[in-house]
């Protein structure tokens, strides 16, 4: 069995601005990321960083309905 890990960008690489964390995750060897609090960043920006860094998004929190 092969284990696969995703970088949680809400907790890792906090010394960097959020959008720069995608590249840092790729440099660290991750092929997938998860994001817990994406509310301040347009979805198009997140998608762009995923594509640029050849990353899969495996978890993203969305706000609950009112």
N, C-alpha and C positions, 0 to 999 in steps of 0.2 A: 504494500500500500504506500502510495506517495502522498505526503501531506502538502497542501498548498495553503499559503498564508497571504492575506491581503493587508496592506498598510492602511491603518486607520488615520486618515489625514487630519482628523479633529484632535488627535492626541500626539501624533508623531511629527517630528520636524517643526516644532512650534517656534523655533528661532527664526523661521522663514515666514514671509507672508503666505497666506493660504494658497494662492494660485501657483506659487513657486514650489510648493510641496509635491506636486505631481511629478515634476522632473526629478526631484530628490528621491522620491520613492522608486522611480525607474532606475536611477543610478545605484540605489541600494540593492537592486535585484528583484524588486517586486514586479509582478505582472498584473496585479489587481489592487484596487483601492476601495476603501469605503469612506463615506462622509456622513457625519452625524448632524451637523448644523450648517447646511448649505444656503441658508435663507438670505444672506447678504450678497450673494454672487449670482448673476444671471445663469440660467441653465446652459445657455449657449457658450458661456465662458468655460464652464466645467467640461462640456462636451469637447470644446476645442483643446483643452489641456489633456483630456483622455486620448484624443486622436493623435495629437502631437507626440505624445510619449508612449504610444502603443500600449495603453492600459485598459483593463476591463474595470467597470464599476460594478461591484457585487453587492453593495448595500448603500442606500441613501434614505435618510429620514425625510419625511414630508410633514408639513404641519397638519394637525388633526382638523377635521371639519368643525365648524362652529355649531 
